Amino acid sequence: MVHEHHASASSLRIALLLTSSYAFIELAGGLWAHSLALLADAGHMLSDIAALSLASIANRIAMRPAHEGMSYGFGQARVLAAQLNGLGLWLLCGWIIWEAAHRLMTPNQVKGDVLLVVALLGLLINLGSLYVLHGHHDLNTRAAFWHVFGDMLGSLTAIIAGIVILMTGWYPIDPILSFVVATILAWGGWKLIRETTLHLMAATPTHVNLDQIREAFEAMDGVRGLHHIHVWTLPSGETAISAHVEIADMQAWPSILATANEQLRAMDITHATLQPESHGCVHQPSVC
């Protein structure tokens, strides 16, 4: 897990360098070519600089050691940064839609050749950033991935717009394709906001089936039931569970615990807090 976080930090730094090196070139190209598709993509890349910077800062904060006041550590900083980046995607979509509507009402002539060259270069840069960010599973890096993925879509639409303008001279294609990019980014922003909100509310992870856990425990020798089950995601990214295990014989608890931990690890639940209870405690708490 520590290796994964260090790898994520390195990938974020590389993506930030690539994005920063190109954003201002694309901004200048968009102004020169009078292309909203390029300006929207450049605006998104400028927002990416902020998003990747936020993700990198959150990653550094999250790697600080836990202490008495923060016993879980600072891992939730990654989740908060991911949620802010999801909201940032929505704000960016609003700007793109506003500008696209304005450009449709008052079309501008677009230099298709400049648009095409700058967009092709942007596509290469974005693909490089996507390559280094791909494969990381923490929310923070995935939020950054979505920002860069939006850039890649922006570059693709700008390339299509450049080709259409060069071949037909039809300028409205530029803002129309910007609507497509805004729609896709809005969907990505919604996914991030929803997932981070569920994470912060300690929702049961989607890969966990509580009925499967209950059935696995009740199939163990000596186990009579399972209750007070809580499953959530730790700041480190691990899945945790706490539960009360109703057993017939307290002497058998060490072997039951070993079997239970093995079963939970098979379900990708690596952090377990299990409390044994004598059979009958649920119905007669006064005797426990």
Secondary structure, 3 states (H helix, E strand, C coil): CHHHHHHHHHHHHHHHHHHHHHHHHHHHHHHHHCCHHHHHHHHHHHHHHHHHHHHHHHHHHHCCCCECCECCCCCHHHHHHHHHHHHHHHHHHHHHHHHHHHHHHCCCCCCHHHHHHHHHHHHHHHHHHHHHHCCCCCHHHHHHHHHHHHHHHHHHHHHHHHHHHHHHCCCCHHHHHHHHHHHHHHHHHHHHHHHHHHHHCCCCCCCCCHHHHHHHHHCCCCEEEEEEEEEEECCCCCEEEEEEEEECCHHHHHHHHHHHHHHHHHCCCCEEEEEEEECCCCCCHHHC
